[in-house]
Every structure is written in C-alpha cells, then in structure tokens.
Amino acid sequence: MKRICSLLLVVPLVILAACQAVEHTSTNTNQDQLTATIAPTPSVWVTLAPYYVTSTPISLPTLDVTGLQGKIVFQTDREGDFEIYFYDFQDASLTNLSRHDDVDVFPSWAPDGGKIVFVSDRDGNPEIYMMNSNGTDVQRLTDDPADDVMPVFSPDGKSIAFVSNRDGDDEIYLMDVESRTIKQLTNNSFTDGFPAWSPDGEQIIYHTNRDVNYELYIMSKDGLDLVRVTDDPAADVQPAWSPDGKRIAFVSTRTEFEEIYIYNLETGALDRMTNYESSTELPKWSPDGRYLIFASNYMGNREIYVLELDRGSILNISDSPAEDFFPNWTP
C-alpha cells in the first residue's frame, strides 16, 4: 500500500521543519503548540508544519516583469496532489509537466535546460526520475528501497548529487548520469541535505547538523576537503551557490522567522535579503545573478516570488491558494 497518508503533505523543507521545532522550543512557547510533530529519527519526507505569518503582510515594492527571462519549475498541490509545474516568463504561462496521480516533487534543471530531474513515489517509494523539459520521456534513475530525494545536476550535466537515507540517515550521494553508478560522498551519523554545486562543478555546499545546530559546509565533489562556512547558534539551511561563484544564498532562523541571507565567500560579509516576518524559503539564483527566486507565505500561503536583489522589489509568479514551493530557474 502506498504511503499516501505520509506523503500527502510532503514538503521540501526537509530539515528546516525540524530546525524550526528546535528553534521555537526555546523562543516561543505558543509556536510550540502550533508546530507539527516531527519524528525523532531523520526522514526525507516531513509533514508540513503550519508556519505562522504576520497578521498584516509587509508592503513591498513590485518588480517589473519586463526583462525577466527564462523558465521556472516548481512543485504545487493545486490539483489535489503534488505535481511539477513550468512557468515561462515570456508569456507568463503555466504548464503541468508531470500529470501523475502520485507525488512528484523536488524539480531541478539540467545545465542546458533540456532535462528536469525530480522525485516521485510512483513506484512505491521516493526515487529520482528524469524527463524532458516538456514532460515527455520520463526515466527512472534510482532503484533502491530507501528514499532518494533532492537531485541536482552538476554544471557539466554528467552527475547528479542527491540525498538518500539508504545507510540509515540522510547522506549525500553522487550518481553518474550515463552509467547510473552511485558514490556516497558523506558518511556520518548526522543529517546532511540540500546539496548545491559550485559553478565550476568542483565543490558542493550543503547543510548538516554535525555541530548540533544546522550549519553550511563545503566539500569537494569527491566528498573531501570539508570546510565549514557558517557558525551561528541559529539554523542555517538550504544553500544556493551564485552563478559567479562568490556568494551563497541561504535560509536562517537568526530572527524568530525564516529569512534569506547572502554570504560573500570572498569578503565574509553577510547580508540579510528579506525581512518579511514569515517563512521565506528555498532561494535559487537567476542565471545572471541579479535575482533570487524563492517560496514564502508572507501573504498567507506559500507562493513563488522573484526578488530583485538591488531594489528589494518582488514579483509573485504563482498566485494560487495552493502550496507552491521548491522553485528552480533555468540555467
């Protein structure tokens, strides 16, 4: 029997939901009563927590859509189950790519924009699949009793980094796309997740709780040369490497809310990019590095927004009462 009950509210906030439960325990007793129960053992499928928002949404400048290019994929439950949608800036059109009765989540583009990798439980448990950018020619890439999630192509398109609990806890693995051979990159008793490639394909940044709270670490593509990036009592999660290789966008609970920050790898400068007093998550860069795309519930439910970094203006591209999240911009 398929795990419909546990997957019905699947959300790509895999570690952040658990982080919130820990963070709010010490800061907000009322919020503890609202937060969904998180199982004590790590799991890549986490029940959606009822994130709180401000009573009055913060007024933000609106981004002019003129000049925005490319395509966005994201996951949504607007048709009753989780599907992968495609948004085109050219005509503001929305297309359902996956069109399947089971859960389809965690979409990510190939470097040339011709393929999309994603996760589905259509064969009984979460596995990694690949399809053309128009939704055709769906291929299953992994076949393991464990949960394989969060796939992301390397910049040369030859490898896919992903997260799996096949050794008992969440670790990061590397798969060769052509041969389908798999190599384990992290091997510890902690929870490692959300891998993101450096633009040159030589390094991977990810978040881990090996230091009790979640911090960002960088390793080589072989899993070696580990370097700690952040060091803060808050949870620092969901990193994304900028196209120029100089900056890292990530989510942190350094305030009582989840907000997006940018860390400069060259200067060590840290800039807070959002102050929405809500749950703002899953940042990804535009190809030119001028914008971030992310999910936020600052208007009440999760929507997909584009943020112009210089002006702080935003654009809602999903505009639906459904839960829309895990966006990715074409390279």
Secondary structure, DSSP 8 states (H G I E B T S, - for coil): ---HHHHTTEES-TTHHHHHHHHHHHH-HHHHHHS----SS--SSEE-------SS-----B---TT--SEEEEEE-TTSS-EEEEEETTTTEEEES---SS-EEEEEE-TTSSEEEEEE-TTSS-EEEEEETTS-S-EE----SS-EEEEEE-TTSSEEEEEE-TTSS-EEEEEETTT--EEE---SSS-EEEEEE-TTSSEEEEEE-TTSS-EEEEEETTS-S-EE----SS-EEEEEE-TTSSEEEEEE-SSSSBEEEEEETTT--EEE----SSBEEEEEE-TTSSEEEEEE-TTSS-EEEEEETTT--EEES---SS-EEEEEE--
